[in-house]
Amino acid sequence: MGSERRTASGVRSGAWGVEDGPVALAQAGAVTSPTGRAPRARPAAGAWQPEGHLGWDEYAPFYDWENARTLGRRDVPFWRRLVEARGGRVLELGCGTGRVTIPLARTGAADVVGIDRSAAMLARGRSRVRRAAVRGVSLVRGDIRSLPFAKSSFGTVIAPYGVLQSLLSDRDLTRALRSAAHMLPRGGVFGLELVADLPDWREYRKRVTLKGRRGRTGEPITLLESVRQDPGRGLTLFDQEFIEGRGAQARRHQFTLAFRTVSVPQMAKRLKRSGFDVTALLGDYRGGPWDPRAEVWILLAERV
């Protein structure tokens, strides 16, 4: 997701659970064309219903390439400092390919468990764990709305950049927050980051937002992106088209990612209703204070 509106792009991996199951890619707007032919038509306006768990398996082959050029590791030192200061076991929601999980495990300060619903993301994450030869990290496929771990089994739970915004209904967000609370003892810490200011991102269509090469052969790759706003449902939708190669042999991979608009005050209220006391609102990765114009939206809360 290479939008110019962001200073920290590359949204986190999908948060939904495995019981949501596969959904036809055509319904999700996800299409892969090995020949460069025109993609399938999207259903008529109003017919297509976005779902937060769709698109992430299709995104997996491109996630690390894009994040290295956008969000990168700018948020990682913040989460490392938090984990090192607290010690104990850590649970990361929506761990994806291990972009944050692996650096946390390398601190040696904690055992880290990452959970994600995307089997494709987790496969890449497990390969990265093996290559990095890190210990004390486990990646689990599961549902963040119903976490499959014992009560109070972690001292810290984190949901980095945008994870909770792939939960598109109040019911699902509430379930996830209450499940996170169940994982923590009294005084345990929950840290999360929201994608800042989603409703103000400008709409555009089929804009080249990233270009480069990847892999051992240096094959060219281009991200063609569209941003759509759905204010009636409080959603921002990213239509992604990754193009590998050039000319008639180019391979096109299309899918849509949907994110919900949640403000910092709204999330703070939801945290309080779910058994937390909000202890900090942060506006940068150095721990500076939050305000509505901040480019980073982080909330820290304690289990009560």
C-alpha positions as CSV (number, residue, x, y, z in Angstrom):
1,M,0.0,0.0,0.0
2,G,2.1,2.8,-1.3
3,S,-0.2,5.8,-0.7
4,E,1.4,9.2,-0.7
5,R,-0.9,10.1,2.2
6,R,1.1,8.0,4.6
7,T,4.3,8.4,6.3
8,A,4.1,4.9,7.6
9,S,2.6,2.7,4.9
10,G,2.2,-1.0,4.6
11,V,-0.7,-2.1,6.7
12,R,-0.4,-5.1,9.0
13,S,-1.6,-8.5,8.2
14,G,-5.2,-9.8,8.3
15,A,-6.7,-10.2,11.8
16,W,-9.6,-12.5,11.1
17,G,-9.7,-16.1,12.2
18,V,-9.4,-19.4,10.3
19,E,-13.1,-20.2,10.7
20,D,-14.0,-17.5,8.3
21,G,-12.7,-19.9,5.7
22,P,-11.9,-19.3,2.0
23,V,-14.2,-17.0,0.1
24,A,-14.3,-16.9,-3.7
25,L,-11.6,-14.5,-4.9
26,A,-14.0,-13.0,-7.4
27,Q,-16.2,-11.9,-4.5
28,A,-13.2,-10.3,-2.8
29,G,-12.2,-8.6,-6.0
30,A,-9.0,-10.7,-6.0
31,V,-7.8,-11.9,-9.4
32,T,-4.5,-13.3,-10.7
33,S,-3.8,-13.0,-14.4
34,P,-0.8,-14.9,-15.7
35,T,-1.1,-13.4,-19.2
36,G,-1.8,-9.8,-18.5
37,R,-5.3,-10.0,-19.7
38,A,-8.0,-7.6,-18.4
39,P,-9.2,-8.5,-14.9
40,R,-12.6,-9.8,-14.1
41,A,-15.2,-7.1,-13.7
42,R,-16.1,-6.1,-10.1
43,P,-19.7,-6.5,-9.1
44,A,-22.0,-3.5,-9.6
45,A,-21.8,-0.7,-7.1
46,G,-23.5,-1.6,-3.9
47,A,-23.4,-5.4,-4.6
48,W,-19.9,-6.0,-3.3
49,Q,-19.6,-6.2,0.5
50,P,-16.0,-5.8,1.8
51,E,-14.7,-8.2,4.4
52,G,-11.7,-7.4,6.6
53,H,-10.2,-10.9,6.3
54,L,-10.1,-10.9,2.5
55,G,-7.0,-10.1,0.4
56,W,-4.3,-11.0,2.8
57,D,-3.4,-14.4,1.4
58,E,-3.0,-12.7,-2.0
59,Y,-1.0,-9.9,-0.4
60,A,1.5,-12.3,1.2
61,P,4.0,-12.6,-1.7
62,F,4.3,-8.8,-1.9
63,Y,4.0,-7.8,1.8
64,D,7.7,-7.7,2.8
65,W,8.8,-6.1,-0.5
66,E,6.3,-3.2,0.0
67,N,6.9,-2.8,3.7
68,A,10.7,-2.5,3.1
69,R,10.0,0.6,1.0
70,T,7.3,2.2,3.1
71,L,6.8,1.4,6.8
72,G,10.0,-0.5,7.0
73,R,11.3,-0.8,10.6
74,R,10.3,2.6,11.9
75,D,7.9,1.2,14.5
76,V,10.0,-1.8,15.5
77,P,12.3,0.1,18.0
78,F,9.2,1.3,19.9
79,W,7.8,-2.2,20.3
80,R,11.2,-3.5,21.3
81,R,11.6,-0.9,24.0
82,L,8.1,-1.7,25.4
83,V,8.9,-5.5,25.5
84,E,12.3,-5.0,27.0
85,A,11.0,-2.8,29.7
86,R,8.3,-5.2,30.7
87,G,9.8,-8.7,30.1
88,G,7.7,-11.8,30.2
89,R,5.7,-13.4,27.5
90,V,4.4,-11.3,24.5
91,L,1.5,-11.9,22.2
92,E,1.4,-10.1,18.8
93,L,-1.9,-9.9,17.1
94,G,-1.8,-10.1,13.3
95,C,1.9,-11.0,13.1
96,G,1.9,-11.6,9.3
97,T,5.3,-12.5,8.1
98,G,7.0,-11.7,11.4
99,R,8.1,-8.2,10.5
100,V,7.8,-7.2,14.2
101,T,7.7,-10.6,15.8
102,I,11.3,-11.6,14.9
103,P,13.0,-8.4,16.1
104,L,11.1,-8.8,19.4
105,A,12.4,-12.3,19.8
106,R,15.9,-11.2,19.1
107,T,15.9,-9.0,22.2
108,G,16.1,-12.1,24.3
109,A,13.9,-10.4,26.8
110,A,10.7,-12.4,26.2
111,D,9.1,-15.4,24.6
112,V,7.0,-14.1,21.7
113,V,3.9,-15.7,20.2
114,G,2.5,-14.3,16.9
115,I,-1.0,-15.1,15.7
116,D,-2.5,-14.5,12.3
117,R,-5.4,-16.0,10.2
118,S,-3.5,-16.0,6.9
119,A,-1.8,-19.3,6.2
120,A,0.2,-17.7,3.4
121,M,1.5,-14.9,5.6
122,L,2.5,-17.4,8.3
123,A,4.3,-19.7,5.9
124,R,6.5,-16.8,4.9
125,G,6.9,-15.9,8.6
126,R,8.0,-19.4,9.6
127,S,10.6,-19.4,6.7
128,R,12.0,-16.1,8.0
129,V,12.2,-17.5,11.6
130,R,14.2,-20.5,10.3
131,R,16.5,-18.3,8.3
132,A,17.0,-15.9,11.2
133,A,17.7,-18.8,13.6
134,V,15.9,-17.0,16.4
135,R,14.6,-18.8,19.5
136,G,11.7,-18.1,21.7
137,V,9.2,-17.3,18.9
138,S,6.1,-19.2,17.9
139,L,3.7,-18.4,15.0
140,V,0.2,-19.7,15.4
141,R,-2.7,-19.7,13.0
142,G,-5.9,-18.5,14.7
143,D,-8.6,-15.9,15.4
144,I,-7.8,-12.7,17.3
145,R,-11.5,-12.5,18.2
146,S,-11.2,-15.7,20.1
147,L,-7.6,-16.2,21.1
148,P,-6.7,-19.9,21.7
149,F,-4.5,-19.4,24.8
150,A,-5.0,-19.8,28.5
151,K,-6.3,-16.9,30.6
152,S,-3.6,-14.4,31.8
153,S,-0.9,-16.3,29.9
154,F,0.9,-13.2,28.6
155,G,2.2,-10.1,30.3
156,T,2.0,-7.9,27.1
157,V,-0.2,-8.0,24.1
158,I,0.5,-5.8,21.1
159,A,-1.5,-5.0,17.9
160,P,0.9,-3.0,15.6
161,Y,0.1,-0.8,12.7
162,G,-3.6,-1.1,11.6
163,V,-4.3,-4.7,12.7
164,L,-7.5,-4.0,14.6
165,Q,-8.9,-1.9,11.7
166,S,-9.3,-4.9,9.6
167,L,-12.2,-5.8,12.0
168,L,-15.0,-4.1,10.2
169,S,-17.8,-4.3,12.7
170,D,-18.3,-3.2,16.3
171,R,-19.1,-6.8,17.3
172,D,-15.8,-8.1,15.9
173,L,-13.7,-5.3,17.4
174,T,-15.3,-5.8,20.8
175,R,-14.7,-9.5,20.7
176,A,-11.0,-9.0,19.9
177,L,-10.5,-6.4,22.7
178,R,-12.2,-8.6,25.2
179,S,-10.2,-11.6,24.1
180,A,-7.0,-9.6,24.5
181,A,-8.0,-8.6,28.0
182,H,-8.6,-12.3,28.8
183,M,-5.0,-13.0,27.9
184,L,-3.6,-10.5,30.4
185,P,-3.4,-10.5,34.2
186,R,-4.3,-7.3,36.2
187,G,-1.6,-4.8,35.3
188,G,-0.8,-6.4,32.0
189,V,-0.3,-4.1,29.1
190,F,-2.0,-3.9,25.7
191,G,-0.4,-1.7,23.0
192,L,-1.9,-0.9,19.7
193,E,-1.4,1.4,16.7
194,L,-4.1,2.7,14.5
195,V,-3.6,3.9,10.9
196,A,-3.8,7.6,11.3
197,D,-6.5,9.8,9.7
198,L,-7.9,7.3,7.2
199,P,-11.0,9.3,6.2
200,D,-8.8,12.2,5.0
201,W,-6.8,10.1,2.6
202,R,-7.4,11.3,-0.9
203,E,-9.1,9.0,-3.4
204,Y,-7.3,8.2,-6.6
205,R,-7.5,5.5,-9.2
206,K,-4.8,3.2,-10.7
207,R,-1.8,5.3,-9.6
208,V,1.7,3.9,-9.7
209,T,2.8,4.2,-6.1
210,L,5.9,1.9,-6.0
211,K,8.3,0.5,-8.6
212,G,11.4,-1.6,-8.2
213,R,13.0,-5.0,-8.6
214,R,13.0,-8.0,-6.4
215,G,14.4,-11.5,-6.1
216,R,17.7,-12.9,-7.2
217,T,16.9,-12.2,-10.9
218,G,15.9,-8.6,-10.2
219,E,12.5,-9.0,-11.9
220,P,10.7,-5.6,-12.2
221,I,7.6,-5.1,-10.0
222,T,5.1,-2.3,-10.0
223,L,2.3,-1.5,-7.6
224,L,-0.7,0.1,-9.2
225,E,-3.0,1.3,-6.5
226,S,-6.5,2.9,-6.1
227,V,-7.9,4.3,-2.9
228,R,-11.7,4.5,-2.3
229,Q,-13.6,6.0,0.6
230,D,-16.9,4.6,1.8
231,P,-18.0,7.1,4.4
232,G,-21.4,5.5,4.9
233,R,-19.8,2.4,6.3
234,G,-16.7,4.2,7.7
235,L,-14.3,2.2,5.4
236,T,-11.2,3.0,3.4
237,L,-10.6,0.5,0.6
238,F,-7.3,-0.1,-1.2
239,D,-7.4,-1.8,-4.6
240,Q,-4.0,-3.3,-5.1
241,E,-2.5,-4.5,-8.4
242,F,1.0,-5.9,-8.3
243,I,2.5,-6.3,-11.8
244,E,5.5,-8.7,-12.1
245,G,7.6,-8.5,-15.2
246,R,6.9,-6.5,-18.4
247,G,5.0,-6.7,-21.6
248,A,2.9,-9.6,-22.7
249,Q,4.4,-11.9,-20.1
250,A,3.6,-9.6,-17.2
251,R,1.7,-11.3,-14.3
252,R,-1.0,-9.2,-12.6
253,H,-2.2,-9.9,-9.1
254,Q,-5.3,-8.0,-7.9
255,F,-7.0,-7.8,-4.6
256,T,-8.7,-5.4,-2.2
257,L,-7.9,-4.6,1.4
258,A,-10.6,-2.9,3.6
259,F,-9.9,-0.9,6.7
260,R,-12.3,0.6,9.2
261,T,-12.1,4.2,10.4
262,V,-11.5,4.2,14.2
263,S,-10.4,7.4,15.9
264,V,-8.1,7.5,19.0
265,P,-11.0,8.7,21.3
266,Q,-13.3,6.0,19.9
267,M,-10.7,3.3,20.6
268,A,-10.0,4.6,24.0
269,K,-13.7,4.3,24.9
270,R,-13.8,0.8,23.6
271,L,-10.7,-0.2,25.6
272,K,-12.3,1.1,28.8
273,R,-15.5,-0.9,28.1
274,S,-13.4,-4.0,27.5
275,G,-11.6,-4.0,30.9
276,F,-8.7,-1.6,30.3
277,D,-7.4,1.7,31.6
278,V,-5.8,3.8,28.9
279,T,-2.4,5.0,30.3
280,A,-0.9,6.7,27.3
281,L,-1.8,8.3,23.9
282,L,1.3,8.7,21.8
283,G,1.9,10.6,18.6
284,D,5.3,9.3,17.5
285,Y,7.5,6.3,18.0
286,R,9.7,8.2,20.4
287,G,6.9,8.5,23.0
288,G,5.7,12.0,22.2
289,P,2.2,13.0,23.0
290,W,-0.7,12.4,20.6
291,D,-2.9,15.0,19.1
292,P,-5.3,14.7,16.1
293,R,-2.7,16.0,13.7
294,A,-0.1,13.4,14.7
295,E,1.2,11.0,12.0
296,V,1.4,8.1,14.5
297,W,-1.6,7.0,16.6
298,I,-0.6,4.6,19.5
299,L,-2.6,3.7,22.6
300,L,-1.2,1.9,25.6
301,A,-3.6,0.4,28.2
302,E,-3.4,-1.6,31.4
303,R,-5.7,-4.5,32.3
304,V,-7.8,-3.6,35.3
